[in-house]
Amino acid sequence: MNYQEVEERYPTYGDDFEGEPGVGTQDQKPRILLMGLRRSGKSSIQKVVFHKMSPNETLFLESTNKIVKDDINNSSFVQFQIWDFPGQIDFFEPTFDSDMIFGGCGALVFVIDAQDEYLEALTKLNQTVTKAYKVNPRIKFEVFIHKVDGVSDDFKMESQRDIHQRATDDLADAGLDQIHLSFHLTSIYDHSIFEAFSKVVQKLIPQLPTLENLLNILISNSGIEKAFLFDVVSKIYIATDASPVDMQSYELCCDMIDVVIDLSCIYGLQGSTDIAAFDNQSSSLIKLNNSTILYLREVNKFLALVCILREDNFSRQGVIDYNFLCFREAIERVFELRLKQQKSQCLQHDDDFLDGAMVANGRTQMNASDGESVDVIVT
Ligand SMILES: Nc1nc2c(ncn2[C@@H]2O[C@H](COP(=O)(O)OP(=O)(O)OP(=O)(O)O)[C@@H](O)[C@H]2O)c(=O)[nH]1
């Protein structure tokens, strides 16, 4: 799918609008601010991750000259706004309303061009973080050391070390060593930007520990090695189990989503209606030549579970499928609870029902029958 097709297929997804901040109910959603010097790559990141723009197309993006707000509205878990700032923004201008801008901000992503001199960027980073922290100490600060596709591995590591050191030293000099900065090496030309954005978004999901817990339960009861809960359109993962994420597994799962969506677009749509390619019939099983299986199941309109497991363990597909149903039900309950929470505006813990799901998982594992496997199923 290209940029144009996604815009047509998901008209409400990433509904771009420009204007003055602070308008309408959208502002209740957590905000991710994209800041950094001119040409550091902010708009490219936003377009590639959330609008499926191909990296090469970003060469033709024009410079941003006012704040561009982008409403990301694709599921109950992933709801936020991205505000793309012009590189030349000046915090000391009287029109810059820092209380309003940083006040409702969940995360501030500061982009540094790794292919350029970064001393000026570090000064700007320090100013930005200091100002934002004073307004809102709860902001998560994420530094993207960006455009690392054009540099050697040694240079990458050295830049990261140097930037980290200088940035934290500058904060310590200003007496702000309590501020935590997270660093990510990113490029729009590979999956690193999706991985980094996944981590940023995850920090804005209050239910993350619950989702991770559910995934841990699922994999340990189903012989699965790794499981990701993906936001299908952006391919950012909103949760994964506790085992470490390796880039290759993540890339494989992203590629699988692309294959499923592309095949569904070509063969899965009925008639000429423009039903979204991903629906409750979507599932896919791909056997790799190293005895590994990739298994994808639809969780809801926007989320997919993608698992990596050994072929031997897939002989008990019935167990996996049953456990998946329990998992999906549990996710639905988390959604319901969240909705209730939002409505009543009061906190409540949503872990209780998980115990029920866990018991069901354990009991069924002993009784379930084997399932049959097919090479590639795309419905
Ligand atoms: N090599 C490389 N180039 C990139 C990457 N990301 C963005 N670029 C290029 O960097 C240039 C500037 O990108 P923009 O996204 O317009 O930068 P910006 O920060 O939004 O710029 P302003 O709107 O002026 O603040 C474009 O030519 C992009 O193609 C990357 O990961 N690697």
The ligand as a MOL file (V3000), in Angstrom:
LIG
                    3D

  0  0  0     0  0            999 V3000
M  V30 BEGIN CTAB
M  V30 COUNTS 32 34 0 0 0
M  V30 BEGIN ATOM
M  V30 1 N 19.2630 9.7690 5.1930 0
M  V30 2 C 18.1540 10.1130 5.8470 0
M  V30 3 N 17.4780 11.2340 5.5010 0
M  V30 4 C 16.3560 11.5380 6.1960 0
M  V30 5 C 15.8780 10.7200 7.2460 0
M  V30 6 N 14.7510 11.3010 7.7400 0
M  V30 7 C 14.5460 12.4290 7.0280 0
M  V30 8 N 15.5050 12.5680 6.0970 0
M  V30 9 C 15.6250 13.6680 5.1220 0
M  V30 10 O 15.8550 14.8820 5.8130 0
M  V30 11 C 15.2960 15.9530 5.0910 0
M  V30 12 C 14.5220 16.8640 6.0120 0
M  V30 13 O 13.3940 16.1770 6.4810 0
M  V30 14 P 12.1010 16.8950 7.0860 0
M  V30 15 O 11.2340 15.8130 7.5900 0
M  V30 16 O 11.5330 17.8670 6.1410 0
M  V30 17 O 12.7510 17.7030 8.3090 0
M  V30 18 P 12.0060 18.5860 9.3840 0
M  V30 19 O 12.7320 18.3900 10.6600 0
M  V30 20 O 10.5490 18.3400 9.4010 0
M  V30 21 O 12.3170 20.0410 8.8170 0
M  V30 22 P 11.5740 21.4300 9.1490 0
M  V30 23 O 10.1510 21.2800 8.7670 0
M  V30 24 O 12.3260 22.4280 8.3150 0
M  V30 25 O 11.7660 21.6980 10.6160 0
M  V30 26 C 14.4640 15.3470 3.9600 0
M  V30 27 O 15.1920 15.4780 2.7720 0
M  V30 28 C 14.3450 13.9010 4.3390 0
M  V30 29 O 14.2830 13.0290 3.2130 0
M  V30 30 C 16.6110 9.5170 7.5680 0
M  V30 31 O 16.2650 8.7330 8.4500 0
M  V30 32 N 17.7360 9.2860 6.8330 0
M  V30 END ATOM
M  V30 BEGIN BOND
M  V30 1 1 1 2
M  V30 2 2 2 3
M  V30 3 1 2 32
M  V30 4 1 3 4
M  V30 5 2 4 5
M  V30 6 1 4 8
M  V30 7 1 5 6
M  V30 8 1 5 30
M  V30 9 2 6 7
M  V30 10 1 7 8
M  V30 11 1 8 9
M  V30 12 1 9 10
M  V30 13 1 9 28
M  V30 14 1 10 11
M  V30 15 1 11 12
M  V30 16 1 11 26
M  V30 17 1 12 13
M  V30 18 1 13 14
M  V30 19 2 14 15
M  V30 20 1 14 16
M  V30 21 1 14 17
M  V30 22 1 17 18
M  V30 23 2 18 19
M  V30 24 1 18 20
M  V30 25 1 18 21
M  V30 26 1 21 22
M  V30 27 2 22 23
M  V30 28 1 22 24
M  V30 29 1 22 25
M  V30 30 1 26 27
M  V30 31 1 26 28
M  V30 32 1 28 29
M  V30 33 2 30 31
M  V30 34 1 30 32
M  V30 END BOND
M  V30 END CTAB
M  END
